[in-house]
Amino acid sequence: MIKILFFIESLEHGGAEKSLVTLLKHLDFSKYEIEISTIKKEGALKNQLPPEVTFTHMKFNFSMISKLKFQLYKKFLTKRHNAQYFWKAYQSDIPASQKTYDVAVGWGQGFATYYVAEKVPAKKKIAWVNTNYDEAGYIFSHDEPLYSTYDKINGVSSFAVDIMRNYIDGDKLIQINNIIDEAEVLAKSKLKCPIEFDNTIFNIVSVGRLAKPKAFEISLQAAKLLKDRKVKFQWYIVGDGSEREFLETLRRDLSVENEITFVGFDTNPYTYMQQADLYVQTSRFEGLGRTLIEAAILKKPIVVTDFDTAFSLVDQYKTGIITQKDPAAVADAIYKLYENRHLYLKMVSALDSRAENRADSVTKKFDDLIVDLCEK
């Protein structure tokens, strides 16, 4: 059997984490011996791992010198992603893996990529890029020697690949999209929702980590503008994260406590999405935009900000509205679908999921990649 390590920082509630767990559920364990390793021992998605998968986590002991280096690098070095400061400061404190693998996958740019590059003995290595590398703030001069150790670098969308093509030449770059299990999305959407929606008003749902790249403050500000227009609506935000306290304070300051509900993290966001009239996502940038595909599976019209990959997932005024990263523009787009029932229903009938993200297609591409690597 082929021994594969997937290293990912955590199994918390993000699109990258969900995509990895979904892929693992579809792999043939008669062919693969799979281990998944993380930094954090616990994670919201850990209990969804297939029983055949071995789970391990890392333990760190950081020296005072390394901690001091980290602070000095952040203060004096050229601005870059926090993960790059971290690796430069702490890499000598991080022990190498004592195991050897046929294939090691660094699932996600940053620490996962660095760890697999320098600390994991493997015959073949794959780096998984699931964000807009430039917008996220990475500096390639730091990463170039690390990416050079990889046999393949995968982008989860054509846009992610195009960004990396600015730095990496040849056939090392490939594209395998984030996996979407359409059957799972549909099945989970039919389960009972913990919240009973009021069907007499317009219901909006957004799903994602409460983190700066997701820009939920735009959603809250748009909600204030809708309230000022006397729109009767309820907006449910499914997710949790470091920005929650800030967003709850902003919700109070904008006087939209009655219109905005922070649901918190739920392993089944689809039951909320299923009840919604509209799905809204106001991210600053995305590597793909997984929830847009899931909303399309559930036939929900979409309002989304104009991050680059949105244009490959939403057909303008056919399946949704792509708008500027501006509260007024978002509010205008929502209002258009709120008041124009004909346009709204036209979008519902046009919506469908995209084949390149479906589980069977993505799993086959992954299997073919592993076979190709291991035969060389």
The 8 nearest C-alpha neighbors of each residue, nearest first, counted from 0:
[[1, 30, 31, 32, 2, 29, 28, 101],
 [0, 2, 31, 32, 101, 3, 30, 102],
 [3, 1, 32, 101, 100, 31, 33, 0],
 [4, 2, 102, 33, 103, 100, 101, 32],
 [5, 3, 103, 34, 35, 104, 33, 6],
 [6, 4, 35, 104, 103, 34, 105, 36],
 [5, 7, 36, 105, 106, 35, 111, 37],
 [8, 6, 106, 37, 111, 9, 36, 5],
 [7, 9, 37, 38, 111, 6, 39, 110],
 [10, 8, 37, 11, 39, 7, 38, 42],
 [11, 9, 42, 44, 16, 45, 43, 12],
 [10, 12, 42, 43, 9, 44, 13, 16],
 [11, 13, 43, 16, 10, 44, 17, 14],
 [14, 12, 16, 15, 11, 17, 208, 207],
 [13, 15, 17, 16, 18, 289, 12, 290],
 [16, 14, 18, 17, 13, 19, 129, 107],
 [17, 15, 19, 13, 18, 14, 10, 20],
 [16, 18, 14, 20, 19, 15, 21, 13],
 [17, 19, 21, 15, 16, 178, 20, 177],
 [18, 20, 22, 16, 21, 17, 23, 15],
 [19, 21, 23, 17, 22, 18, 48, 16],
 [22, 20, 18, 24, 19, 23, 17, 178],
 [21, 23, 19, 25, 24, 20, 18, 178],
 [24, 22, 20, 26, 25, 21, 19, 49],
 [25, 23, 21, 22, 26, 49, 20, 48],
 [26, 24, 22, 23, 27, 362, 21, 358],
 [27, 25, 23, 24, 28, 22, 362, 31],
 [26, 28, 29, 30, 31, 25, 24, 23],
 [29, 27, 31, 30, 26, 32, 51, 33],
 [28, 30, 27, 31, 0, 32, 26, 1],
 [31, 29, 28, 0, 27, 1, 32, 26],
 [32, 30, 1, 28, 0, 33, 29, 2],
 [31, 33, 2, 1, 3, 0, 28, 34],
 [34, 32, 3, 52, 31, 4, 2, 53],
 [33, 35, 53, 4, 52, 54, 5, 3],
 [34, 36, 5, 54, 4, 6, 53, 55],
 [37, 35, 55, 6, 56, 54, 5, 7],
 [38, 36, 56, 8, 9, 7, 39, 6],
 [37, 39, 57, 8, 56, 9, 40, 36],
 [40, 38, 37, 41, 9, 56, 8, 42],
 [39, 41, 56, 38, 42, 37, 55, 57],
 [42, 40, 39, 45, 43, 10, 9, 11],
 [41, 43, 10, 11, 45, 44, 9, 40],
 [42, 44, 11, 45, 12, 10, 41, 46],
 [45, 43, 10, 47, 42, 46, 11, 12],
 [44, 46, 42, 47, 48, 43, 10, 41],
 [47, 45, 48, 44, 43, 42, 49, 50],
 [48, 46, 44, 45, 49, 20, 43, 24],
 [47, 49, 46, 45, 20, 50, 52, 44],
 [48, 50, 51, 52, 24, 47, 23, 20],
 [51, 49, 52, 48, 53, 47, 46, 24],
 [52, 50, 49, 53, 28, 33, 32, 48],
 [51, 53, 33, 50, 34, 49, 54, 48],
 [54, 52, 34, 35, 33, 51, 55, 50],
 [53, 55, 35, 36, 34, 52, 56, 37],
 [56, 54, 36, 35, 37, 53, 57, 34],
 [55, 57, 37, 36, 38, 40, 39, 58],
 [58, 56, 38, 37, 59, 55, 39, 36],
 [57, 59, 56, 60, 38, 93, 39, 94],
 [60, 58, 61, 93, 57, 92, 94, 38],
 [61, 59, 62, 92, 58, 93, 94, 89],
 [60, 62, 92, 59, 65, 63, 66, 89],
 [63, 61, 65, 64, 66, 60, 92, 89],
 [62, 64, 66, 65, 67, 61, 68, 60],
 [63, 65, 67, 62, 66, 68, 61, 69],
 [66, 64, 68, 62, 88, 67, 63, 89],
 [65, 67, 63, 69, 68, 64, 62, 70],
 [66, 68, 64, 70, 65, 69, 63, 71],
 [67, 69, 65, 71, 88, 66, 70, 72],
 [70, 68, 88, 66, 72, 67, 71, 85],
 [69, 71, 73, 67, 68, 72, 74, 66],
 [70, 72, 74, 68, 73, 69, 75, 67],
 [73, 71, 76, 69, 75, 74, 70, 68],
 [74, 72, 70, 71, 75, 76, 69, 84],
 [73, 75, 71, 72, 76, 70, 77, 69],
 [74, 76, 72, 73, 71, 77, 78, 70],
 [77, 75, 72, 73, 74, 78, 71, 79],
 [76, 78, 79, 75, 73, 72, 74, 138],
 [77, 79, 76, 80, 73, 136, 138, 75],
 [80, 78, 137, 136, 138, 77, 81, 83],
 [79, 81, 137, 136, 82, 83, 84, 135],
 [80, 82, 84, 83, 85, 79, 73, 137],
 [83, 81, 85, 80, 109, 84, 110, 86],
 [82, 84, 86, 85, 81, 80, 87, 79],
 [85, 83, 81, 87, 82, 86, 72, 69],
 [86, 84, 82, 88, 83, 87, 89, 69],
 [87, 85, 90, 83, 89, 88, 84, 82],
 [86, 88, 84, 85, 89, 90, 83, 69],
 [89, 87, 69, 85, 65, 86, 68, 90],
 [88, 90, 86, 92, 65, 91, 85, 87],
 [89, 91, 86, 93, 92, 87, 88, 85],
 [90, 92, 89, 93, 94, 88, 65, 87],
 [93, 91, 90, 89, 61, 94, 60, 62],
 [92, 94, 90, 91, 59, 95, 89, 60],
 [95, 93, 92, 96, 118, 91, 59, 90],
 [94, 96, 118, 119, 97, 93, 117, 120],
 [95, 97, 119, 98, 118, 94, 120, 99],
 [96, 98, 95, 99, 119, 120, 94, 118],
 [99, 97, 96, 100, 120, 119, 121, 95],
 [98, 100, 120, 121, 97, 101, 119, 96],
 [101, 99, 121, 102, 2, 3, 103, 120],
 [100, 102, 122, 2, 121, 3, 1, 123],
 [103, 101, 3, 123, 100, 124, 121, 122],
 [104, 102, 4, 124, 3, 121, 5, 125],
 [103, 105, 125, 5, 106, 126, 124, 4],
 [104, 106, 112, 126, 111, 6, 115, 127],
 [107, 105, 127, 7, 104, 6, 111, 126],
 [108, 106, 127, 128, 111, 105, 129, 112],
 [109, 107, 112, 128, 111, 110, 127, 106],
 [108, 110, 82, 112, 111, 113, 107, 83],
 [109, 111, 113, 112, 114, 82, 108, 86],
 [112, 110, 105, 114, 113, 7, 109, 107],
 [111, 113, 105, 108, 110, 109, 115, 114],
 [114, 112, 110, 116, 111, 115, 109, 117],
 [113, 115, 118, 111, 116, 117, 112, 110],
 [116, 114, 119, 112, 118, 105, 113, 117],
 [117, 115, 113, 114, 145, 148, 112, 118],
 [118, 116, 114, 115, 119, 113, 145, 95],
 [117, 119, 95, 114, 115, 96, 116, 120],
 [118, 120, 115, 96, 95, 121, 117, 116],
 [121, 119, 99, 100, 118, 98, 96, 122],
 [122, 120, 100, 123, 99, 101, 102, 103],
 [123, 121, 101, 102, 100, 124, 120, 99],
 [122, 124, 102, 121, 150, 101, 103, 372],
 [123, 125, 103, 149, 150, 102, 104, 121],
 [126, 124, 104, 151, 152, 149, 150, 105],
 [125, 127, 152, 105, 104, 112, 153, 106],
 [128, 126, 106, 153, 107, 105, 152, 154],
 [129, 127, 154, 107, 108, 153, 130, 126],
 [130, 128, 286, 155, 107, 154, 127, 15],
 [286, 131, 129, 285, 132, 128, 159, 287],
 [130, 132, 286, 134, 133, 159, 135, 285],
 [131, 133, 135, 130, 134, 137, 136, 162],
 [132, 134, 135, 136, 131, 137, 162, 138],
 [135, 133, 136, 131, 132, 284, 137, 130],
 [134, 136, 132, 133, 137, 131, 80, 130],
 [137, 135, 80, 134, 133, 79, 138, 132],
 [136, 138, 80, 79, 133, 135, 132, 139],
 [139, 137, 140, 79, 141, 136, 142, 80],
 [138, 140, 142, 141, 143, 137, 166, 133],
 [139, 141, 143, 142, 138, 144, 137, 166],
 [142, 140, 139, 138, 143, 83, 144, 145],
 [143, 141, 139, 145, 140, 144, 146, 138],
 [142, 144, 146, 145, 140, 139, 141, 147],
 [145, 143, 147, 146, 142, 148, 141, 140],
 [146, 144, 142, 147, 143, 148, 116, 113],
 [145, 147, 143, 148, 149, 144, 142, 116],
 [146, 148, 144, 145, 149, 143, 150, 142],
 [149, 147, 146, 145, 116, 150, 144, 124],
 [150, 148, 124, 147, 151, 146, 125, 126],
 [149, 151, 124, 125, 123, 171, 148, 152],
 [152, 150, 171, 125, 149, 172, 153, 126],
 [153, 151, 126, 172, 125, 171, 127, 173],
 [154, 152, 173, 127, 174, 172, 128, 126],
 [153, 155, 160, 128, 174, 159, 156, 129],
 [156, 154, 176, 177, 175, 129, 174, 159],
 [157, 155, 159, 158, 176, 154, 287, 160],
 [158, 156, 160, 159, 161, 174, 154, 155],
 [157, 159, 161, 156, 160, 308, 162, 307],
 [160, 158, 154, 156, 162, 161, 157, 131],
 [159, 161, 154, 157, 163, 158, 162, 164],
 [160, 162, 158, 164, 159, 163, 157, 165],
 [163, 161, 159, 164, 160, 165, 158, 132],
 [162, 164, 160, 165, 166, 161, 167, 159],
 [165, 163, 161, 167, 166, 162, 160, 168],
 [166, 164, 163, 162, 167, 161, 168, 160],
 [165, 167, 164, 163, 168, 139, 162, 143],
 [166, 168, 164, 163, 165, 169, 172, 171],
 [169, 167, 164, 166, 170, 171, 172, 165],
 [168, 170, 171, 172, 167, 164, 173, 151],
 [169, 171, 172, 168, 173, 151, 167, 152],
 [170, 172, 151, 169, 152, 150, 173, 168],
 [173, 171, 152, 170, 153, 151, 160, 169],
 [172, 174, 153, 152, 154, 171, 175, 151],
 [175, 173, 154, 153, 155, 176, 156, 160],
 [176, 174, 155, 153, 361, 154, 364, 173],
 [177, 175, 155, 156, 356, 178, 174, 361],
 [178, 176, 155, 18, 356, 179, 175, 289],
 [177, 179, 356, 18, 358, 361, 357, 176],
 [178, 180, 357, 356, 358, 181, 177, 18],
 [181, 179, 358, 183, 182, 357, 184, 178],
 [180, 182, 184, 183, 179, 185, 357, 296],
 [181, 183, 185, 184, 180, 186, 187, 179],
 [184, 182, 186, 180, 181, 185, 187, 188],
 [183, 185, 181, 187, 182, 186, 188, 180],
 [184, 186, 188, 182, 183, 187, 181, 189],
 [187, 185, 183, 188, 189, 184, 182, 190],
 [188, 186, 189, 184, 190, 185, 183, 269],
 [187, 189, 270, 269, 185, 186, 190, 273],
 [188, 190, 187, 186, 270, 191, 185, 273],
 [191, 189, 187, 188, 270, 192, 186, 269],
 [190, 192, 193, 189, 270, 188, 194, 187],
 [191, 193, 194, 270, 190, 271, 195, 189],
 [194, 192, 191, 195, 270, 271, 190, 196],
 [195, 193, 192, 196, 271, 191, 262, 270],
 [194, 196, 197, 192, 193, 274, 191, 198],
 [195, 197, 198, 194, 274, 202, 275, 233],
 [196, 198, 199, 200, 195, 202, 201, 233],
 [197, 199, 200, 196, 201, 202, 274, 195],
 [198, 200, 197, 201, 231, 196, 202, 232],
 [201, 199, 232, 198, 231, 197, 202, 233],
 [200, 202, 232, 231, 276, 233, 203, 199],
 [203, 201, 233, 275, 276, 232, 234, 200],
 [202, 204, 234, 277, 275, 278, 276, 233],
 [205, 203, 235, 278, 234, 236, 275, 272],
 [204, 206, 236, 279, 278, 280, 237, 235],
 [207, 205, 237, 236, 238, 204, 268, 290],
 [208, 206, 238, 209, 237, 205, 213, 13],
 [209, 207, 238, 239, 210, 240, 13, 213],
 [208, 210, 240, 239, 242, 243, 241, 238],
 [209, 211, 242, 208, 213, 212, 241, 240],
 [210, 212, 214, 213, 242, 209, 215, 283],
 [213, 211, 283, 214, 210, 282, 284, 285],
 [212, 214, 282, 211, 210, 215, 283, 281],
 [215, 213, 282, 216, 211, 212, 217, 281],
 [216, 214, 218, 217, 213, 281, 219, 209],
 [215, 217, 219, 214, 218, 220, 246, 249],
 [218, 216, 326, 220, 215, 219, 214, 221],
 [219, 217, 215, 221, 216, 220, 222, 281],
 [220, 218, 222, 216, 221, 217, 223, 215],
 [219, 221, 223, 217, 222, 218, 326, 216],
 [220, 222, 326, 330, 218, 224, 223, 219],
 [223, 221, 219, 225, 220, 224, 226, 218],
 [222, 224, 226, 220, 221, 225, 227, 255],
 [223, 225, 227, 221, 226, 222, 330, 228],
 [226, 224, 228, 222, 227, 223, 230, 330],
 [225, 227, 229, 223, 228, 224, 230, 222],
 [226, 228, 224, 225, 229, 223, 230, 222],
 [227, 229, 225, 226, 230, 224, 223, 334],
 [228, 230, 226, 227, 231, 225, 224, 232],
 [231, 229, 228, 226, 225, 232, 227, 334],
 [232, 230, 200, 201, 229, 233, 226, 225],
 [231, 233, 201, 200, 202, 230, 258, 234],
 [232, 234, 258, 202, 203, 259, 201, 235],
 [233, 235, 203, 259, 204, 258, 202, 260],
 [236, 234, 204, 260, 259, 261, 203, 237],
 [235, 237, 205, 261, 206, 262, 204, 260],
 [238, 236, 206, 262, 263, 264, 205, 235],
 [239, 237, 264, 263, 207, 208, 206, 209],
 [240, 238, 209, 263, 264, 208, 243, 237],
 [239, 241, 209, 208, 242, 243, 210, 238],
 [240, 242, 243, 210, 209, 239, 244, 208],
 [243, 241, 209, 210, 245, 240, 244, 246],
 [242, 244, 246, 245, 241, 240, 209, 247],
 [245, 243, 247, 246, 242, 248, 241, 249],
 [244, 246, 248, 242, 243, 247, 249, 241],
 [247, 245, 249, 243, 248, 244, 250, 242],
 [246, 248, 250, 244, 249, 245, 243, 251],
 [249, 247, 251, 245, 246, 250, 252, 244],
 [248, 250, 246, 252, 251, 247, 253, 245],
 [251, 249, 247, 253, 248, 255, 252, 256],
 [252, 250, 254, 248, 249, 253, 256, 255],
 [251, 253, 249, 254, 250, 248, 255, 247],
 [252, 254, 250, 251, 255, 249, 223, 220],
 [255, 253, 251, 252, 256, 250, 223, 257],
 [254, 256, 258, 257, 250, 253, 259, 223],
 [255, 257, 259, 258, 254, 250, 251, 260],
 [258, 256, 255, 259, 260, 233, 254, 234],
 [257, 259, 233, 255, 256, 234, 232, 260],
 [260, 258, 234, 256, 257, 255, 235, 233],
 [261, 259, 235, 262, 236, 234, 258, 256],
 [262, 260, 236, 263, 235, 237, 259, 238],
 [261, 263, 237, 236, 260, 235, 264, 238],
 [264, 262, 238, 239, 237, 261, 265, 236],
 [263, 265, 238, 239, 237, 262, 266, 12],
 [264, 266, 267, 268, 263, 237, 238, 262],
 [267, 265, 268, 264, 44, 43, 12, 269],
 [266, 268, 265, 269, 270, 187, 188, 271],
 [269, 267, 271, 270, 265, 266, 272, 237],
 [270, 268, 188, 272, 271, 267, 273, 187],
 [269, 271, 188, 273, 192, 272, 268, 190],
 [272, 270, 269, 273, 274, 268, 192, 275],
 [273, 271, 269, 275, 274, 270, 204, 268],
 [272, 274, 270, 271, 275, 188, 269, 297],
 [273, 275, 271, 272, 270, 276, 196, 202],
 [276, 274, 202, 272, 277, 203, 273, 204],
 [275, 277, 202, 203, 201, 299, 274, 278],
 [276, 278, 203, 275, 300, 299, 301, 279],
 [277, 279, 301, 204, 203, 205, 299, 300],
 [280, 278, 302, 205, 303, 301, 204, 277],
 [281, 279, 303, 282, 205, 302, 304, 278],
 [280, 282, 304, 303, 214, 213, 218, 215],
 [283, 281, 213, 214, 284, 212, 280, 304],
 [282, 284, 212, 213, 214, 306, 281, 324],
 [285, 283, 306, 282, 212, 131, 134, 286],
 [286, 284, 287, 130, 288, 131, 306, 308],
 [130, 287, 285, 129, 131, 159, 288, 155],
 [286, 288, 285, 308, 156, 289, 155, 129],
 [289, 287, 291, 290, 285, 286, 308, 309],
 [288, 290, 291, 292, 287, 14, 293, 177],
 [289, 291, 293, 292, 288, 294, 206, 14],
 [292, 290, 294, 293, 289, 288, 295, 312],
 [291, 293, 295, 290, 294, 289, 352, 296],
 [292, 294, 290, 296, 295, 291, 297, 289],
 [295, 293, 291, 297, 299, 296, 292, 290],
 [294, 296, 298, 292, 297, 293, 351, 352],
 [297, 295, 352, 293, 294, 298, 351, 292],
 [296, 298, 294, 295, 299, 273, 293, 185],
 [299, 297, 295, 350, 296, 347, 294, 300],
 [298, 300, 294, 297, 295, 277, 278, 347],
 [301, 299, 319, 277, 318, 346, 347, 278],
 [300, 302, 319, 278, 279, 277, 303, 320],
 [303, 301, 279, 320, 319, 321, 278, 280],
 [304, 302, 280, 321, 281, 279, 301, 322],
 [303, 305, 322, 281, 324, 323, 321, 306],
 [304, 306, 322, 323, 321, 307, 309, 303],
 [307, 305, 284, 309, 304, 308, 283, 285],
 [306, 308, 309, 310, 305, 284, 158, 285],
 [307, 309, 310, 311, 287, 306, 158, 312],
 [310, 308, 312, 311, 307, 306, 313, 305],
 [309, 311, 308, 312, 313, 307, 314, 305],
 [312, 310, 308, 309, 313, 314, 307, 157],
 [313, 311, 309, 310, 308, 314, 292, 291],
 [312, 314, 310, 318, 309, 319, 311, 315],
 [315, 313, 317, 318, 316, 319, 312, 310],
 [314, 316, 320, 317, 319, 313, 321, 318],
 [317, 315, 319, 320, 318, 314, 346, 342],
 [316, 318, 314, 346, 315, 319, 349, 345],
 [319, 317, 346, 314, 350, 300, 313, 316],
 [320, 318, 301, 300, 316, 302, 315, 317],
 [319, 321, 302, 315, 316, 322, 301, 303],
 [322, 320, 303, 304, 305, 302, 315, 319],
 [321, 323, 304, 305, 328, 303, 320, 329],
 [322, 324, 325, 304, 305, 328, 329, 321],
 [325, 323, 304, 305, 322, 281, 326, 283],
 [324, 326, 328, 323, 327, 329, 217, 322],
 [327, 325, 221, 329, 217, 328, 220, 330],
 [326, 328, 330, 329, 325, 331, 221, 224],
 [329, 327, 331, 325, 330, 326, 323, 322],
 [330, 328, 326, 332, 331, 327, 221, 325],
 [329, 331, 221, 327, 333, 328, 332, 334],
 [330, 332, 334, 328, 329, 333, 327, 335],
 [333, 331, 335, 329, 334, 330, 328, 320],
 [334, 332, 330, 336, 335, 331, 337, 329],
 [333, 335, 337, 331, 332, 336, 330, 338],
 [336, 334, 332, 333, 337, 338, 339, 331],
 [337, 335, 339, 333, 343, 334, 338, 332],
 [338, 336, 334, 335, 339, 333, 340, 201],
 [337, 339, 336, 335, 340, 334, 343, 333],
 [340, 338, 336, 341, 342, 335, 337, 343],
 [339, 341, 343, 342, 338, 344, 336, 337],
 [340, 342, 344, 343, 339, 345, 336, 346],
 [343, 341, 345, 340, 339, 344, 346, 336],
 [342, 344, 340, 346, 336, 341, 345, 339],
 [345, 343, 347, 346, 341, 342, 340, 348],
 [344, 346, 342, 348, 343, 347, 341, 349],
 [347, 345, 318, 349, 317, 343, 344, 348],
 [346, 348, 344, 345, 349, 298, 350, 300],
 [347, 349, 345, 346, 350, 344, 298, 351],
 [350, 348, 346, 347, 318, 345, 317, 351],
 [351, 349, 298, 347, 318, 295, 348, 346],
 [350, 352, 295, 296, 298, 353, 349, 297],
 [353, 351, 296, 295, 292, 354, 350, 293],
 [352, 354, 355, 356, 351, 357, 292, 312],
 [353, 355, 357, 356, 352, 360, 358, 359],
 [354, 356, 353, 357, 360, 176, 361, 178],
 [357, 355, 178, 179, 354, 176, 353, 177],
 [358, 356, 179, 354, 360, 355, 359, 180],
 [357, 359, 180, 361, 178, 360, 179, 362],
 [360, 358, 362, 361, 357, 363, 25, 180],
 [359, 361, 363, 358, 362, 357, 355, 364],
 [362, 360, 364, 358, 363, 359, 178, 356],
 [361, 363, 365, 359, 364, 360, 358, 366],
 [364, 362, 366, 360, 365, 361, 367, 359],
 [363, 365, 367, 361, 362, 366, 368, 360],
 [364, 366, 368, 362, 363, 367, 361, 369],
 [367, 365, 363, 369, 368, 364, 362, 370],
 [368, 366, 364, 370, 365, 369, 371, 363],
 [367, 369, 365, 371, 366, 370, 364, 372],
 [368, 370, 372, 366, 371, 367, 373, 365],
 [371, 369, 367, 373, 368, 372, 374, 366],
 [370, 372, 368, 374, 369, 373, 367, 375],
 [373, 371, 369, 370, 375, 374, 368, 123],
 [372, 374, 370, 375, 371, 369, 101, 123],
 [373, 375, 371, 372, 370, 369, 368, 123],
 [374, 373, 372, 371, 370, 123, 122, 369]]
